[in-house]
Structure formats: structure tokens, C-alpha cells
Amino acid sequence: MLLLGAVAVWLLVRQNHHDIMYRFAEITRGNVQTKVSASGKFDAVGTAQVGTQVSGQIAEIHVDFNDRVKKEEVITKVDPILAQQAVREADDDFTVRNQTELAEAAH
């Protein structure tokens, strides 16, 4: 019985041990290089709400996602065409209104 128990234990222990592989190499000096790979979700450490005082089409973008920016740095430019048209229309409306009022005052 004792011999049978010893053989059973030896077989169980042998099955749980995987062959240990050793790799031998010459020792050299150099930089330590580490590669880490992972998967999952990244969350921003901090976020900021950005608002505008004008609306329109974006003409130029000077930064990329997660770029560091400084106070007063231009990060994008809005196409000025719509704003320029609005100014021209307001100017035309003003001119027409002025001419109408002058004509009415002259009569």
C-alpha cells in the first residue's frame, strides 16, 4: 500500500511540474528595453469644455487631440465668409435705411 501511495504521489507531482526551460546568454551592457501591451478603455485624467462666440465652418485646425495648448493660443480658425456676408448685409441695410430716411426728410 505504501509503495502504491508513493507512486501515485510521484505521478501527480510529475504531472504538475512543467519542464523548466533555461536560456543562456552572454552578459552585455546596454539600455533596458521594456515593451508593455494592454487592452481596455482609457479615460481622460481631465477634460475641459470649450465654447465659441462665433459659429461657422472650420477653416484651419492647428492642434490635434491631446495636444497641450497655452492660454491665448490659436487652436482653430473659422472661415470668415459667413461673418463677412453678415457685415455686408448689415451695412447695405444701414445704407438703404439712411437713404430712405434722408429722402423722407427732404420731402
BELMO-V973902 format. One record per backbone hydrogen bond with DSSP energy under -0.5 kcal/mol. NH is the residue of the N-H (numbers start at 1). CO is the residue of the C=O. If there is no record, write none. Layout:
nh=NH co=CO
nh=NH co=CO
//
This chain:
nh=5 co=1
nh=6 co=2
nh=7 co=3
nh=8 co=4
nh=9 co=5
nh=10 co=6
nh=11 co=7
nh=12 co=8
nh=13 co=9
nh=14 co=10
nh=15 co=11
nh=16 co=12
nh=17 co=13
nh=18 co=16
nh=59 co=77
nh=60 co=77
nh=62 co=75
nh=63 co=75
nh=67 co=64
nh=73 co=70
nh=75 co=73
nh=77 co=60
nh=79 co=57
nh=82 co=79
nh=84 co=80
nh=85 co=81
nh=86 co=82
nh=87 co=83
nh=88 co=84
nh=89 co=85
nh=90 co=86
nh=91 co=87
nh=92 co=88
nh=93 co=89
nh=94 co=90
nh=95 co=91
nh=96 co=92
nh=97 co=93
nh=98 co=94
nh=99 co=95
nh=100 co=96
nh=101 co=97
nh=102 co=98
nh=103 co=99
nh=104 co=100
nh=105 co=101
nh=106 co=102
nh=107 co=103
//
